[in-house]
Amino acid sequence: MEFHFDVCGEDYSLAGSASSMIKKKLNQLGIPALLVRKTAIVMYEAEINMVIHAGGGVVNVLITTDTITIVLKDQGPGIPDINKAMEAGYSTASDKARELGFGAGMGLPNIRKNSDDLNIESKVGEGTTVTILVKLT
């Protein structure tokens, strides 16, 4: 089962809508609650990062009997130092994002904590691709 979402950048009112739809679908499929929760967390955090930092992008989700694979691609500014970005509390969020309660620097650490595999490819000035795997077995 495959899903595609376009994520609008800077529209905080829609941020998280793709992850909500996937959470609903996983519940309908009878996926165990813990795995639904992990998937919702990783997808929400990645989707919010895409809105805050990259001006939006696209999300593709593949659900098989064994795994959920989430691929997020953007054409934002890229991540200059992925290791630094993975540190809890590190954030480059704008003042606007912080005023709305985002940008605490926990997005990537939460994704790493709740995924079975995380791969981040980023090129400054060109964008970022984040691939997240959650195992269902």
CORFENMO-V22121 format. One record per residue. N is the residue number from 0. RES is the residue in one letter. SS is DSSP state (helix for helix, strand for strand, loop for the rest). PSI is psi in whole degrees, 0 to 359 (none if undefined). Layout:
{{N,RES,SS,PSI} {N,RES,SS,PSI}}
This chain:
{{0,M,loop,129} {1,E,strand,146} {2,F,strand,147} {3,H,strand,136} {4,F,strand,139} {5,D,strand,127} {6,V,strand,122} {7,C,strand,127} {8,G,loop,146} {9,E,loop,4} {10,D,loop,87} {11,Y,loop,338} {12,S,loop,336} {13,L,loop,352} {14,A,loop,127} {15,G,loop,356} {16,S,helix,323} {17,A,helix,316} {18,S,helix,326} {19,S,helix,320} {20,M,helix,320} {21,I,helix,319} {22,K,helix,314} {23,K,helix,316} {24,K,helix,318} {25,L,helix,320} {26,N,helix,318} {27,Q,helix,327} {28,L,loop,354} {29,G,loop,24} {30,I,loop,139} {31,P,loop,142} {32,A,helix,319} {33,L,helix,320} {34,L,helix,326} {35,V,helix,316} {36,R,helix,313} {37,K,helix,316} {38,T,helix,317} {39,A,helix,320} {40,I,helix,309} {41,V,helix,320} {42,M,helix,319} {43,Y,helix,311} {44,E,helix,316} {45,A,helix,320} {46,E,helix,317} {47,I,helix,317} {48,N,helix,320} {49,M,helix,321} {50,V,helix,313} {51,I,helix,315} {52,H,helix,336} {53,A,helix,358} {54,G,loop,24} {55,G,strand,187} {56,G,strand,206} {57,V,strand,151} {58,V,strand,131} {59,N,strand,133} {60,V,strand,130} {61,L,strand,121} {62,I,strand,121} {63,T,loop,183} {64,T,loop,338} {65,D,loop,333} {66,T,strand,161} {67,I,strand,122} {68,T,strand,126} {69,I,strand,124} {70,V,strand,121} {71,L,strand,128} {72,K,strand,136} {73,D,strand,169} {74,Q,loop,38} {75,G,loop,198} {76,P,loop,349} {77,G,loop,169} {78,I,loop,111} {79,P,loop,324} {80,D,loop,94} {81,I,helix,319} {82,N,helix,317} {83,K,helix,318} {84,A,helix,336} {85,M,loop,351} {86,E,loop,131} {87,A,loop,130} {88,G,loop,345} {89,Y,loop,129} {90,S,loop,145} {91,T,loop,21} {92,A,loop,149} {93,S,loop,164} {94,D,helix,321} {95,K,helix,314} {96,A,helix,318} {97,R,helix,321} {98,E,helix,331} {99,L,loop,1} {100,G,loop,8} {101,F,loop,173} {102,G,loop,28} {103,A,loop,355} {104,G,loop,26} {105,M,loop,358} {106,G,helix,298} {107,L,helix,318} {108,P,helix,323} {109,N,helix,324} {110,I,helix,313} {111,R,helix,316} {112,K,helix,325} {113,N,helix,2} {114,S,loop,160} {115,D,loop,338} {116,D,strand,140} {117,L,strand,127} {118,N,strand,129} {119,I,strand,122} {120,E,strand,125} {121,S,strand,142} {122,K,strand,121} {123,V,loop,130} {124,G,loop,353} {125,E,loop,329} {126,G,strand,184} {127,T,strand,143} {128,T,strand,124} {129,V,strand,124} {130,T,strand,125} {131,I,strand,137} {132,L,strand,130} {133,V,strand,121} {134,K,strand,137} {135,L,loop,353} {136,T,loop,none}}
